[in-house]
Amino acid sequence: MSRSRVYQWCTWFGEGRTSLGDEPKSGRPKTSTNEENTTRVDELIRCDRRMKIREIALKLEIPKCTVHEIVHDPLGYRKVSARWVPKMLTEDHKLQRVEISQRLLQRCQQDKMRIRRILV
């Protein structure tokens, strides 16, 4: 930590400031990234997972950068093979993957000779 930063903090606290966190900024508040728009974007993506950010922005009449922010931050989607998919697997998806892996492992253990023939 630099000395200049410590001096700056001392000055701030001497002037009556009680926190080092950012204070609320003046200016226009964000209006596009609200709960209503988040829900509308999510509904559009669920209807057509191949929809592009530009198309969503045109349909909802909100800026592309806002749609991008909604899609990636609160909704947590990412593009995979030209489709929007959730970043995190649900518990059902995880359980399904474990069950499939266990079945494949059992199949491999039961039929070792067949696998050797395939590989050799």
Biopython code that builds the backbone (N, CA, C, O; Angstrom):
import numpy as np
from Bio.PDB.StructureBuilder import StructureBuilder

atoms = [
    (1, "MET", "N", (0.847, -1.165, 0.000)),
    (1, "MET", "CA", (0.000, 0.000, 0.000)),
    (1, "MET", "C", (0.900, 1.237, 0.000)),
    (1, "MET", "O", (1.887, 1.303, 0.732)),
    (2, "SER", "N", (0.546, 2.194, -0.819)),
    (2, "SER", "CA", (1.397, 3.376, -0.964)),
    (2, "SER", "C", (1.106, 4.410, 0.127)),
    (2, "SER", "O", (0.020, 4.449, 0.704)),
    (3, "ARG", "N", (2.095, 5.228, 0.383)),
    (3, "ARG", "CA", (1.934, 6.294, 1.374)),
    (3, "ARG", "C", (0.895, 7.308, 0.922)),
    (3, "ARG", "O", (0.103, 7.810, 1.720)),
    (4, "SER", "N", (0.914, 7.597, -0.372)),
    (4, "SER", "CA", (-0.026, 8.603, -0.870)),
    (4, "SER", "C", (-1.471, 8.161, -0.638)),
    (4, "SER", "O", (-2.332, 8.988, -0.337)),
    (5, "ARG", "N", (-1.739, 6.860, -0.777)),
    (5, "ARG", "CA", (-3.089, 6.346, -0.535)),
    (5, "ARG", "C", (-3.473, 6.520, 0.938)),
    (5, "ARG", "O", (-4.598, 6.917, 1.241)),
    (6, "VAL", "N", (-2.550, 6.227, 1.846)),
    (6, "VAL", "CA", (-2.814, 6.380, 3.283)),
    (6, "VAL", "C", (-3.069, 7.846, 3.611)),
    (6, "VAL", "O", (-3.980, 8.159, 4.378)),
    (7, "TYR", "N", (-2.273, 8.749, 3.038)),
    (7, "TYR", "CA", (-2.487, 10.180, 3.267)),
    (7, "TYR", "C", (-3.857, 10.616, 2.739)),
    (7, "TYR", "O", (-4.552, 11.421, 3.359)),
    (8, "GLN", "N", (-4.222, 10.069, 1.589)),
    (8, "GLN", "CA", (-5.525, 10.407, 1.015)),
    (8, "GLN", "C", (-6.649, 9.963, 1.951)),
    (8, "GLN", "O", (-7.605, 10.706, 2.171)),
    (9, "TRP", "N", (-6.536, 8.759, 2.498)),
    (9, "TRP", "CA", (-7.551, 8.264, 3.422)),
    (9, "TRP", "C", (-7.619, 9.129, 4.681)),
    (9, "TRP", "O", (-8.706, 9.431, 5.173)),
    (10, "CYS", "N", (-6.467, 9.523, 5.194)),
    (10, "CYS", "CA", (-6.444, 10.391, 6.384)),
    (10, "CYS", "C", (-7.169, 11.704, 6.107)),
    (10, "CYS", "O", (-7.916, 12.204, 6.949)),
    (11, "THR", "N", (-6.942, 12.248, 4.931)),
    (11, "THR", "CA", (-7.614, 13.490, 4.542)),
    (11, "THR", "C", (-9.120, 13.278, 4.483)),
    (11, "THR", "O", (-9.889, 14.093, 4.992)),
    (12, "TRP", "N", (-9.538, 12.179, 3.860)),
    (12, "TRP", "CA", (-10.975, 11.887, 3.734)),
    (12, "TRP", "C", (-11.631, 11.755, 5.107)),
    (12, "TRP", "O", (-12.691, 12.332, 5.351)),
    (13, "PHE", "N", (-10.997, 10.993, 6.002)),
    (13, "PHE", "CA", (-11.586, 10.809, 7.324)),
    (13, "PHE", "C", (-11.557, 12.104, 8.123)),
    (13, "PHE", "O", (-12.449, 12.348, 8.936)),
    (14, "GLY", "N", (-10.546, 12.934, 7.903)),
    (14, "GLY", "CA", (-10.490, 14.245, 8.552)),
    (14, "GLY", "C", (-11.612, 15.158, 8.091)),
    (14, "GLY", "O", (-12.057, 16.027, 8.842)),
    (15, "GLU", "N", (-12.080, 14.964, 6.841)),
    (15, "GLU", "CA", (-13.177, 15.770, 6.302)),
    (15, "GLU", "C", (-14.541, 15.224, 6.704)),
    (15, "GLU", "O", (-15.570, 15.800, 6.351)),
    (16, "GLY", "N", (-14.553, 14.111, 7.443)),
    (16, "GLY", "CA", (-15.829, 13.587, 7.923)),
    (16, "GLY", "C", (-16.331, 12.344, 7.206)),
    (16, "GLY", "O", (-17.415, 11.848, 7.513)),
    (17, "ARG", "N", (-15.577, 11.847, 6.281)),
    (17, "ARG", "CA", (-15.995, 10.629, 5.576)),
    (17, "ARG", "C", (-15.889, 9.441, 6.527)),
    (17, "ARG", "O", (-14.965, 9.374, 7.338)),
    (18, "THR", "N", (-16.831, 8.501, 6.431)),
    (18, "THR", "CA", (-16.847, 7.366, 7.357)),
    (18, "THR", "C", (-16.586, 6.029, 6.683)),
    (18, "THR", "O", (-16.514, 5.005, 7.361)),
    (19, "SER", "N", (-16.443, 6.016, 5.368)),
    (19, "SER", "CA", (-16.258, 4.755, 4.657)),
    (19, "SER", "C", (-15.274, 4.942, 3.505)),
    (19, "SER", "O", (-15.135, 6.037, 2.959)),
    (20, "LEU", "N", (-14.597, 3.855, 3.147)),
    (20, "LEU", "CA", (-13.681, 3.902, 2.008)),
    (20, "LEU", "C", (-14.364, 3.466, 0.715)),
    (20, "LEU", "O", (-13.782, 3.574, -0.364)),
    (21, "GLY", "N", (-15.595, 2.974, 0.820)),
    (21, "GLY", "CA", (-16.329, 2.509, -0.359)),
    (21, "GLY", "C", (-16.752, 3.656, -1.253)),
    (21, "GLY", "O", (-16.727, 4.821, -0.855)),
    (22, "ASP", "N", (-17.143, 3.305, -2.472)),
    (22, "ASP", "CA", (-17.605, 4.315, -3.422)),
    (22, "ASP", "C", (-18.918, 4.925, -2.955)),
    (22, "ASP", "O", (-19.800, 4.237, -2.440)),
    (23, "GLU", "N", (-19.021, 6.213, -3.147)),
    (23, "GLU", "CA", (-20.265, 6.901, -2.831)),
    (23, "GLU", "C", (-21.164, 6.867, -4.057)),
    (23, "GLU", "O", (-20.673, 6.714, -5.176)),
    (24, "PRO", "N", (-22.477, 7.008, -3.867)),
    (24, "PRO", "CA", (-23.381, 7.004, -5.022)),
    (24, "PRO", "C", (-23.014, 8.102, -6.007)),
    (24, "PRO", "O", (-22.697, 9.225, -5.617)),
    (25, "LYS", "N", (-23.061, 7.768, -7.266)),
    (25, "LYS", "CA", (-22.703, 8.710, -8.325)),
    (25, "LYS", "C", (-23.937, 9.471, -8.792)),
    (25, "LYS", "O", (-25.056, 8.960, -8.752)),
    (26, "SER", "N", (-23.708, 10.698, -9.232)),
    (26, "SER", "CA", (-24.805, 11.460, -9.806)),
    (26, "SER", "C", (-24.915, 11.111, -11.282)),
    (26, "SER", "O", (-23.992, 10.539, -11.862)),
    (27, "GLY", "N", (-26.026, 11.451, -11.875)),
    (27, "GLY", "CA", (-26.219, 11.159, -13.293)),
    (27, "GLY", "C", (-27.413, 10.250, -13.500)),
    (27, "GLY", "O", (-28.178, 9.973, -12.576)),
    (28, "ARG", "N", (-27.554, 9.797, -14.722)),
    (28, "ARG", "CA", (-28.685, 8.943, -15.065)),
    (28, "ARG", "C", (-28.517, 7.553, -14.475)),
    (28, "ARG", "O", (-27.470, 6.927, -14.643)),
    (29, "PRO", "N", (-29.534, 7.069, -13.791)),
    (29, "PRO", "CA", (-29.453, 5.698, -13.289)),
    (29, "PRO", "C", (-29.694, 4.706, -14.425)),
    (29, "PRO", "O", (-30.293, 5.052, -15.443)),
    (30, "LYS", "N", (-29.229, 3.488, -14.246)),
    (30, "LYS", "CA", (-29.484, 2.454, -15.237)),
    (30, "LYS", "C", (-30.977, 2.146, -15.241)),
    (30, "LYS", "O", (-31.571, 1.889, -14.194)),
    (31, "THR", "N", (-31.570, 2.174, -16.421)),
    (31, "THR", "CA", (-33.002, 1.887, -16.498)),
    (31, "THR", "C", (-33.280, 0.641, -17.316)),
    (31, "THR", "O", (-34.330, 0.019, -17.153)),
    (32, "SER", "N", (-32.363, 0.265, -18.190)),
    (32, "SER", "CA", (-32.615, -0.864, -19.077)),
    (32, "SER", "C", (-32.387, -2.207, -18.408)),
    (32, "SER", "O", (-33.063, -3.181, -18.738)),
    (33, "THR", "N", (-31.447, -2.278, -17.476)),
    (33, "THR", "CA", (-31.168, -3.561, -16.829)),
    (33, "THR", "C", (-32.020, -3.710, -15.575)),
    (33, "THR", "O", (-31.508, -3.776, -14.457)),
    (34, "ASN", "N", (-33.322, -3.761, -15.788)),
    (34, "ASN", "CA", (-34.227, -3.958, -14.669)),
    (34, "ASN", "C", (-34.812, -5.368, -14.724)),
    (34, "ASN", "O", (-34.547, -6.118, -15.663)),
    (35, "GLU", "N", (-35.592, -5.718, -13.738)),
    (35, "GLU", "CA", (-36.154, -7.073, -13.628)),
    (35, "GLU", "C", (-37.070, -7.403, -14.799)),
    (35, "GLU", "O", (-37.078, -8.532, -15.289)),
    (36, "GLU", "N", (-37.836, -6.420, -15.243)),
    (36, "GLU", "CA", (-38.764, -6.651, -16.363)),
    (36, "GLU", "C", (-38.004, -7.013, -17.641)),
    (36, "GLU", "O", (-38.348, -7.984, -18.315)),
    (37, "ASN", "N", (-36.977, -6.238, -17.971)),
    (37, "ASN", "CA", (-36.194, -6.527, -19.177)),
    (37, "ASN", "C", (-35.437, -7.845, -19.056)),
    (37, "ASN", "O", (-35.305, -8.575, -20.038)),
    (38, "THR", "N", (-34.944, -8.152, -17.872)),
    (38, "THR", "CA", (-34.264, -9.428, -17.661)),
    (38, "THR", "C", (-35.214, -10.582, -17.932)),
    (38, "THR", "O", (-34.834, -11.559, -18.576)),
    (39, "THR", "N", (-36.436, -10.480, -17.452)),
    (39, "THR", "CA", (-37.441, -11.522, -17.683)),
    (39, "THR", "C", (-37.779, -11.627, -19.161)),
    (39, "THR", "O", (-37.900, -12.731, -19.692)),
    (40, "ARG", "N", (-37.934, -10.492, -19.829)),
    (40, "ARG", "CA", (-38.275, -10.507, -21.263)),
    (40, "ARG", "C", (-37.157, -11.126, -22.098)),
    (40, "ARG", "O", (-37.421, -11.898, -23.020)),
    (41, "VAL", "N", (-35.912, -10.786, -21.775)),
    (41, "VAL", "CA", (-34.774, -11.362, -22.500)),
    (41, "VAL", "C", (-34.720, -12.869, -22.271)),
    (41, "VAL", "O", (-34.496, -13.634, -23.209)),
    (42, "ASP", "N", (-34.925, -13.293, -21.035)),
    (42, "ASP", "CA", (-34.896, -14.724, -20.719)),
    (42, "ASP", "C", (-35.987, -15.478, -21.475)),
    (42, "ASP", "O", (-35.744, -16.573, -21.983)),
    (43, "GLU", "N", (-37.178, -14.904, -21.553)),
    (43, "GLU", "CA", (-38.280, -15.546, -22.288)),
    (43, "GLU", "C", (-37.938, -15.695, -23.766)),
    (43, "GLU", "O", (-38.195, -16.741, -24.360)),
    (44, "LEU", "N", (-37.357, -14.649, -24.364)),
    (44, "LEU", "CA", (-36.981, -14.728, -25.782)),
    (44, "LEU", "C", (-35.928, -15.809, -26.025)),
    (44, "LEU", "O", (-36.013, -16.558, -26.998)),
    (45, "ILE", "N", (-34.947, -15.884, -25.146)),
    (45, "ILE", "CA", (-33.889, -16.886, -25.311)),
    (45, "ILE", "C", (-34.451, -18.288, -25.137)),
    (45, "ILE", "O", (-34.059, -19.206, -25.857)),
    (46, "ARG", "N", (-35.366, -18.462, -24.190)),
    (46, "ARG", "CA", (-35.952, -19.791, -23.980)),
    (46, "ARG", "C", (-36.814, -20.216, -25.166)),
    (46, "ARG", "O", (-36.911, -21.407, -25.465)),
    (47, "CYS", "N", (-37.437, -19.258, -25.841)),
    (47, "CYS", "CA", (-38.245, -19.579, -27.026)),
    (47, "CYS", "C", (-37.362, -19.940, -28.214)),
    (47, "CYS", "O", (-37.677, -20.864, -28.964)),
    (48, "ASP", "N", (-36.263, -19.222, -28.388)),
    (48, "ASP", "CA", (-35.370, -19.465, -29.522)),
    (48, "ASP", "C", (-33.929, -19.295, -29.057)),
    (48, "ASP", "O", (-33.429, -18.173, -28.980)),
    (49, "ARG", "N", (-33.267, -20.393, -28.751)),
    (49, "ARG", "CA", (-31.903, -20.344, -28.213)),
    (49, "ARG", "C", (-30.875, -19.921, -29.253)),
    (49, "ARG", "O", (-29.717, -19.684, -28.912)),
    (50, "ARG", "N", (-31.278, -19.824, -30.513)),
    (50, "ARG", "CA", (-30.351, -19.399, -31.568)),
    (50, "ARG", "C", (-30.437, -17.891, -31.841)),
    (50, "ARG", "O", (-29.741, -17.380, -32.719)),
    (51, "MET", "N", (-31.269, -17.196, -31.108)),
    (51, "MET", "CA", (-31.460, -15.765, -31.322)),
    (51, "MET", "C", (-30.186, -14.997, -30.962)),
    (51, "MET", "O", (-29.519, -15.308, -29.976)),
    (52, "LYS", "N", (-29.868, -14.010, -31.760)),
    (52, "LYS", "CA", (-28.666, -13.201, -31.552)),
    (52, "LYS", "C", (-28.993, -12.001, -30.664)),
    (52, "LYS", "O", (-30.144, -11.581, -30.551)),
    (53, "ILE", "N", (-27.954, -11.468, -30.045)),
    (53, "ILE", "CA", (-28.122, -10.304, -29.169)),
    (53, "ILE", "C", (-28.720, -9.136, -29.937)),
    (53, "ILE", "O", (-29.580, -8.423, -29.419)),
    (54, "ARG", "N", (-28.271, -8.941, -31.162)),
    (54, "ARG", "CA", (-28.795, -7.846, -31.996)),
    (54, "ARG", "C", (-30.297, -8.015, -32.214)),
    (54, "ARG", "O", (-31.047, -7.041, -32.139)),
    (55, "GLU", "N", (-30.742, -9.251, -32.486)),
    (55, "GLU", "CA", (-32.169, -9.504, -32.722)),
    (55, "GLU", "C", (-32.988, -9.255, -31.458)),
    (55, "GLU", "O", (-34.084, -8.698, -31.522)),
    (56, "ILE", "N", (-32.456, -9.665, -30.319)),
    (56, "ILE", "CA", (-33.150, -9.429, -29.047)),
    (56, "ILE", "C", (-33.271, -7.931, -28.799)),
    (56, "ILE", "O", (-34.330, -7.448, -28.401)),
    (57, "ALA", "N", (-32.186, -7.198, -29.033)),
    (57, "ALA", "CA", (-32.193, -5.746, -28.820)),
    (57, "ALA", "C", (-33.220, -5.064, -29.712)),
    (57, "ALA", "O", (-33.923, -4.157, -29.266)),
    (58, "LEU", "N", (-33.314, -5.490, -30.968)),
    (58, "LEU", "CA", (-34.301, -4.901, -31.882)),
    (58, "LEU", "C", (-35.726, -5.212, -31.440)),
    (58, "LEU", "O", (-36.597, -4.343, -31.478)),
    (59, "LYS", "N", (-35.958, -6.450, -31.024)),
    (59, "LYS", "CA", (-37.300, -6.856, -30.616)),
    (59, "LYS", "C", (-37.766, -6.121, -29.364)),
    (59, "LYS", "O", (-38.916, -5.691, -29.280)),
    (60, "LEU", "N", (-36.868, -5.979, -28.394)),
    (60, "LEU", "CA", (-37.237, -5.354, -27.120)),
    (60, "LEU", "C", (-37.005, -3.851, -27.102)),
    (60, "LEU", "O", (-37.400, -3.165, -26.159)),
    (61, "GLU", "N", (-36.355, -3.336, -28.160)),
    (61, "GLU", "CA", (-36.054, -1.910, -28.276)),
    (61, "GLU", "C", (-35.230, -1.391, -27.098)),
    (61, "GLU", "O", (-35.536, -0.354, -26.509)),
    (62, "ILE", "N", (-34.173, -2.145, -26.774)),
    (62, "ILE", "CA", (-33.211, -1.710, -25.766)),
    (62, "ILE", "C", (-31.813, -1.852, -26.376)),
    (62, "ILE", "O", (-31.639, -2.618, -27.324)),
    (63, "PRO", "N", (-30.818, -1.134, -25.858)),
    (63, "PRO", "CA", (-29.477, -1.162, -26.455)),
    (63, "PRO", "C", (-28.833, -2.556, -26.436)),
    (63, "PRO", "O", (-29.067, -3.358, -25.531)),
    (64, "LYS", "N", (-28.017, -2.814, -27.465)),
    (64, "LYS", "CA", (-27.324, -4.107, -27.563)),
    (64, "LYS", "C", (-26.426, -4.351, -26.352)),
    (64, "LYS", "O", (-26.355, -5.468, -25.840)),
    (65, "CYS", "N", (-25.741, -3.301, -25.898)),
    (65, "CYS", "CA", (-24.839, -3.483, -24.757)),
    (65, "CYS", "C", (-25.612, -3.888, -23.502)),
    (65, "CYS", "O", (-25.106, -4.646, -22.675)),
    (66, "THR", "N", (-26.835, -3.384, -23.363)),
    (66, "THR", "CA", (-27.670, -3.751, -22.227)),
    (66, "THR", "C", (-28.107, -5.200, -22.333)),
    (66, "THR", "O", (-28.087, -5.931, -21.343)),
    (67, "VAL", "N", (-28.504, -5.620, -23.537)),
    (67, "VAL", "CA", (-28.908, -7.014, -23.741)),
    (67, "VAL", "C", (-27.727, -7.930, -23.440)),
    (67, "VAL", "O", (-27.884, -8.962, -22.788)),
    (68, "HIS", "N", (-26.541, -7.548, -23.917)),
    (68, "HIS", "CA", (-25.340, -8.352, -23.664)),
    (68, "HIS", "C", (-25.099, -8.482, -22.162)),
    (68, "HIS", "O", (-24.805, -9.571, -21.669)),
    (69, "GLU", "N", (-25.222, -7.382, -21.444)),
    (69, "GLU", "CA", (-25.015, -7.384, -19.996)),
    (69, "GLU", "C", (-26.037, -8.277, -19.298)),
    (69, "GLU", "O", (-25.680, -9.036, -18.397)),
    (70, "ILE", "N", (-27.311, -8.197, -19.705)),
    (70, "ILE", "CA", (-28.368, -9.014, -19.102)),
    (70, "ILE", "C", (-28.117, -10.494, -19.367)),
    (70, "ILE", "O", (-28.232, -11.321, -18.463)),
    (71, "VAL", "N", (-27.775, -10.823, -20.611)),
    (71, "VAL", "CA", (-27.586, -12.222, -20.997)),
    (71, "VAL", "C", (-26.433, -12.851, -20.221)),
    (71, "VAL", "O", (-26.535, -13.998, -19.786)),
    (72, "HIS", "N", (-25.342, -12.118, -20.044)),
    (72, "HIS", "CA", (-24.152, -12.705, -19.435)),
    (72, "HIS", "C", (-24.115, -12.586, -17.916)),
    (72, "HIS", "O", (-23.617, -13.495, -17.253)),
    (73, "ASP", "N", (-24.624, -11.498, -17.342)),
    (73, "ASP", "CA", (-24.495, -11.331, -15.895)),
    (73, "ASP", "C", (-25.648, -11.948, -15.109)),
    (73, "ASP", "O", (-25.457, -13.002, -14.503)),
    (74, "PRO", "N", (-26.844, -11.339, -15.091)),
    (74, "PRO", "CA", (-27.881, -11.934, -14.246)),
    (74, "PRO", "C", (-28.361, -13.299, -14.741)),
    (74, "PRO", "O", (-28.639, -14.182, -13.930)),
    (75, "LEU", "N", (-28.463, -13.484, -16.063)),
    (75, "LEU", "CA", (-28.982, -14.751, -16.585)),
    (75, "LEU", "C", (-27.906, -15.826, -16.656)),
    (75, "LEU", "O", (-28.213, -17.011, -16.532)),
    (76, "GLY", "N", (-26.668, -15.438, -16.850)),
    (76, "GLY", "CA", (-25.571, -16.398, -16.850)),
    (76, "GLY", "C", (-25.535, -17.318, -18.049)),
    (76, "GLY", "O", (-25.128, -18.473, -17.925)),
    (77, "TYR", "N", (-25.956, -16.828, -19.226)),
    (77, "TYR", "CA", (-25.900, -17.644, -20.438)),
    (77, "TYR", "C", (-24.572, -17.435, -21.146)),
    (77, "TYR", "O", (-23.893, -16.428, -20.952)),
    (78, "ARG", "N", (-24.219, -18.417, -21.975)),
    (78, "ARG", "CA", (-23.073, -18.274, -22.868)),
    (78, "ARG", "C", (-23.411, -18.990, -24.159)),
    (78, "ARG", "O", (-24.275, -19.867, -24.173)),
    (79, "LYS", "N", (-22.738, -18.628, -25.248)),
    (79, "LYS", "CA", (-22.998, -19.219, -26.566)),
    (79, "LYS", "C", (-22.216, -20.519, -26.709)),
    (79, "LYS", "O", (-21.007, -20.550, -26.481)),
    (80, "VAL", "N", (-22.908, -21.590, -27.088)),
    (80, "VAL", "CA", (-22.275, -22.867, -27.394)),
    (80, "VAL", "C", (-22.936, -23.396, -28.651)),
    (80, "VAL", "O", (-24.145, -23.623, -28.675)),
    (81, "SER", "N", (-22.147, -23.592, -29.692)),
    (81, "SER", "CA", (-22.671, -24.094, -30.975)),
    (81, "SER", "C", (-23.867, -23.270, -31.440)),
    (81, "SER", "O", (-24.891, -23.824, -31.840)),
    (82, "ALA", "N", (-23.737, -21.969, -31.387)),
    (82, "ALA", "CA", (-24.756, -21.019, -31.847)),
    (82, "ALA", "C", (-26.043, -21.097, -31.045)),
    (82, "ALA", "O", (-27.099, -20.702, -31.539)),
    (83, "ARG", "N", (-25.978, -21.603, -29.810)),
    (83, "ARG", "CA", (-27.148, -21.628, -28.926)),
    (83, "ARG", "C", (-26.766, -21.033, -27.575)),
    (83, "ARG", "O", (-25.625, -21.145, -27.128)),
    (84, "TRP", "N", (-27.734, -20.406, -26.944)),
    (84, "TRP", "CA", (-27.523, -19.885, -25.601)),
    (84, "TRP", "C", (-27.793, -21.013, -24.615)),
    (84, "TRP", "O", (-28.852, -21.639, -24.658)),
    (85, "VAL", "N", (-26.842, -21.273, -23.732)),
    (85, "VAL", "CA", (-27.013, -22.306, -22.713)),
    (85, "VAL", "C", (-26.596, -21.731, -21.367)),
    (85, "VAL", "O", (-25.731, -20.857, -21.304)),
    (86, "PRO", "N", (-27.206, -22.215, -20.291)),
    (86, "PRO", "CA", (-26.799, -21.746, -18.968)),
    (86, "PRO", "C", (-25.358, -22.143, -18.677)),
    (86, "PRO", "O", (-24.908, -23.206, -19.104)),
    (87, "LYS", "N", (-24.632, -21.296, -17.952)),
    (87, "LYS", "CA", (-23.236, -21.587, -17.626)),
    (87, "LYS", "C", (-23.119, -22.728, -16.622)),
    (87, "LYS", "O", (-22.226, -23.568, -16.740)),
    (88, "MET", "N", (-23.987, -22.764, -15.664)),
    (88, "MET", "CA", (-23.893, -23.757, -14.602)),
    (88, "MET", "C", (-24.874, -24.896, -14.844)),
    (88, "MET", "O", (-26.007, -24.672, -15.268)),
    (89, "LEU", "N", (-24.431, -26.121, -14.572)),
    (89, "LEU", "CA", (-25.316, -27.271, -14.668)),
    (89, "LEU", "C", (-26.229, -27.294, -13.449)),
    (89, "LEU", "O", (-25.825, -26.928, -12.346)),
    (90, "THR", "N", (-27.463, -27.730, -13.665)),
    (90, "THR", "CA", (-28.378, -27.894, -12.545)),
    (90, "THR", "C", (-28.034, -29.192, -11.827)),
    (90, "THR", "O", (-27.251, -29.995, -12.334)),
    (91, "GLU", "N", (-28.613, -29.398, -10.657)),
    (91, "GLU", "CA", (-28.374, -30.638, -9.914)),
    (91, "GLU", "C", (-28.850, -31.847, -10.709)),
    (91, "GLU", "O", (-28.220, -32.903, -10.663)),
    (92, "ASP", "N", (-29.962, -31.704, -11.443)),
    (92, "ASP", "CA", (-30.464, -32.805, -12.273)),
    (92, "ASP", "C", (-29.461, -33.173, -13.356)),
    (92, "ASP", "O", (-29.215, -34.354, -13.603)),
    (93, "HIS", "N", (-28.876, -32.158, -14.007)),
    (93, "HIS", "CA", (-27.885, -32.424, -15.047)),
    (93, "HIS", "C", (-26.662, -33.136, -14.472)),
    (93, "HIS", "O", (-26.142, -34.077, -15.073)),
    (94, "LYS", "N", (-26.207, -32.680, -13.305)),
    (94, "LYS", "CA", (-25.045, -33.310, -12.683)),
    (94, "LYS", "C", (-25.343, -34.767, -12.334)),
    (94, "LYS", "O", (-24.518, -35.648, -12.579)),
    (95, "LEU", "N", (-26.521, -35.019, -11.762)),
    (95, "LEU", "CA", (-26.917, -36.379, -11.395)),
    (95, "LEU", "C", (-27.015, -37.264, -12.631)),
    (95, "LEU", "O", (-26.584, -38.416, -12.609)),
    (96, "GLN", "N", (-27.577, -36.732, -13.696)),
    (96, "GLN", "CA", (-27.705, -37.480, -14.944)),
    (96, "GLN", "C", (-26.323, -37.848, -15.494)),
    (96, "GLN", "O", (-26.128, -38.973, -15.956)),
    (97, "ARG", "N", (-25.389, -36.943, -15.453)),
    (97, "ARG", "CA", (-24.034, -37.229, -15.940)),
    (97, "ARG", "C", (-23.354, -38.312, -15.102)),
    (97, "ARG", "O", (-22.661, -39.174, -15.643)),
    (98, "VAL", "N", (-23.550, -38.267, -13.787)),
    (98, "VAL", "CA", (-22.960, -39.285, -12.914)),
    (98, "VAL", "C", (-23.544, -40.653, -13.231)),
    (98, "VAL", "O", (-22.809, -41.636, -13.326)),
    (99, "GLU", "N", (-24.870, -40.725, -13.397)),
    (99, "GLU", "CA", (-25.522, -42.004, -13.691)),
    (99, "GLU", "C", (-25.040, -42.580, -15.022)),
    (99, "GLU", "O", (-24.761, -43.776, -15.113)),
    (100, "ILE", "N", (-24.943, -41.752, -16.038)),
    (100, "ILE", "CA", (-24.474, -42.219, -17.347)),
    (100, "ILE", "C", (-23.029, -42.706, -17.251)),
    (100, "ILE", "O", (-22.678, -43.738, -17.823)),
    (101, "SER", "N", (-22.204, -41.969, -16.533)),
    (101, "SER", "CA", (-20.800, -42.369, -16.373)),
    (101, "SER", "C", (-20.688, -43.706, -15.648)),
    (101, "SER", "O", (-19.865, -44.545, -16.013)),
    (102, "GLN", "N", (-21.514, -43.906, -14.623)),
    (102, "GLN", "CA", (-21.484, -45.173, -13.889)),
    (102, "GLN", "C", (-21.921, -46.333, -14.777)),
    (102, "GLN", "O", (-21.328, -47.410, -14.727)),
    (103, "ARG", "N", (-22.962, -46.119, -15.596)),
    (103, "ARG", "CA", (-23.409, -47.178, -16.509)),
    (103, "ARG", "C", (-22.322, -47.532, -17.517)),
    (103, "ARG", "O", (-22.093, -48.708, -17.796)),
    (104, "LEU", "N", (-21.656, -46.524, -18.060)),
    (104, "LEU", "CA", (-20.582, -46.784, -19.019)),
    (104, "LEU", "C", (-19.416, -47.522, -18.368)),
    (104, "LEU", "O", (-18.826, -48.416, -18.974)),
    (105, "LEU", "N", (-19.091, -47.153, -17.152)),
    (105, "LEU", "CA", (-18.015, -47.820, -16.431)),
    (105, "LEU", "C", (-18.363, -49.285, -16.167)),
    (105, "LEU", "O", (-17.516, -50.162, -16.331)),
    (106, "GLN", "N", (-19.604, -49.553, -15.760)),
    (106, "GLN", "CA", (-20.045, -50.938, -15.547)),
    (106, "GLN", "C", (-19.973, -51.732, -16.841)),
    (106, "GLN", "O", (-19.534, -52.882, -16.847)),
    (107, "ARG", "N", (-20.399, -51.125, -17.923)),
    (107, "ARG", "CA", (-20.380, -51.794, -19.222)),
    (107, "ARG", "C", (-18.941, -52.143, -19.618)),
    (107, "ARG", "O", (-18.682, -53.226, -20.142)),
    (108, "CYS", "N", (-18.019, -51.227, -19.366)),
    (108, "CYS", "CA", (-16.608, -51.479, -19.684)),
    (108, "CYS", "C", (-16.044, -52.613, -18.831)),
    (108, "CYS", "O", (-15.299, -53.455, -19.334)),
    (109, "GLN", "N", (-16.389, -52.642, -17.558)),
    (109, "GLN", "CA", (-15.879, -53.676, -16.660)),
    (109, "GLN", "C", (-16.458, -55.051, -16.997)),
    (109, "GLN", "O", (-15.774, -56.061, -16.832)),
    (110, "GLN", "N", (-17.695, -55.104, -17.462)),
    (110, "GLN", "CA", (-18.336, -56.376, -17.786)),
    (110, "GLN", "C", (-17.807, -56.962, -19.087)),
    (110, "GLN", "O", (-17.742, -58.184, -19.223)),
    (111, "ASP", "N", (-17.438, -56.144, -20.022)),
    (111, "ASP", "CA", (-17.056, -56.631, -21.344)),
    (111, "ASP", "C", (-15.652, -56.141, -21.721)),
    (111, "ASP", "O", (-15.472, -55.463, -22.733)),
    (112, "LYS", "N", (-14.667, -56.491, -20.897)),
    (112, "LYS", "CA", (-13.291, -56.032, -21.119)),
    (112, "LYS", "C", (-12.708, -56.561, -22.426)),
    (112, "LYS", "O", (-11.989, -55.840, -23.119)),
    (113, "MET", "N", (-13.010, -57.806, -22.767)),
    (113, "MET", "CA", (-12.453, -58.404, -23.987)),
    (113, "MET", "C", (-12.943, -57.674, -25.234)),
    (113, "MET", "O", (-12.170, -57.452, -26.166)),
    (114, "ARG", "N", (-14.193, -57.310, -25.257)),
    (114, "ARG", "CA", (-14.746, -56.603, -26.418)),
    (114, "ARG", "C", (-14.040, -55.261, -26.612)),
    (114, "ARG", "O", (-13.727, -54.870, -27.737)),
    (115, "ILE", "N", (-13.798, -54.577, -25.529)),
    (115, "ILE", "CA", (-13.122, -53.279, -25.601)),
    (115, "ILE", "C", (-11.696, -53.462, -26.109)),
    (115, "ILE", "O", (-11.213, -52.658, -26.907)),
    (116, "ARG", "N", (-11.021, -54.516, -25.651)),
    (116, "ARG", "CA", (-9.657, -54.780, -26.127)),
    (116, "ARG", "C", (-9.651, -55.050, -27.625)),
    (116, "ARG", "O", (-8.754, -54.594, -28.333)),
    (117, "ARG", "N", (-10.662, -55.799, -28.121)),
    (117, "ARG", "CA", (-10.748, -56.082, -29.550)),
    (117, "ARG", "C", (-10.963, -54.798, -30.348)),
    (117, "ARG", "O", (-10.420, -54.635, -31.440)),
    (118, "ILE", "N", (-11.748, -53.908, -29.799)),
    (118, "ILE", "CA", (-12.026, -52.643, -30.487)),
    (118, "ILE", "C", (-10.764, -51.787, -30.544)),
    (118, "ILE", "O", (-10.475, -51.166, -31.568)),
    (119, "LEU", "N", (-10.022, -51.756, -29.457)),
    (119, "LEU", "CA", (-8.839, -50.908, -29.380)),
    (119, "LEU", "C", (-7.652, -51.470, -30.149)),
    (119, "LEU", "O", (-6.818, -50.710, -30.641)),
    (120, "VAL", "N", (-7.566, -52.792, -30.258)),
    (120, "VAL", "CA", (-6.386, -53.405, -30.897)),
    (120, "VAL", "C", (-6.629, -53.723, -32.327)),
    (120, "VAL", "O", (-5.740, -54.240, -33.004)),
]
sb = StructureBuilder()
sb.init_structure("model")
sb.init_model(0)
sb.init_chain("A")
sb.init_seg("    ")
for serial, (resi, resn, name, xyz) in enumerate(atoms, 1):
    if name == "N":
        sb.init_residue(resn, " ", resi, " ")
    sb.init_atom(name, np.array(xyz, "f"), 0.0, 1.0, " ", f" {name:<3s}", serial, name[0])
structure = sb.get_structure()
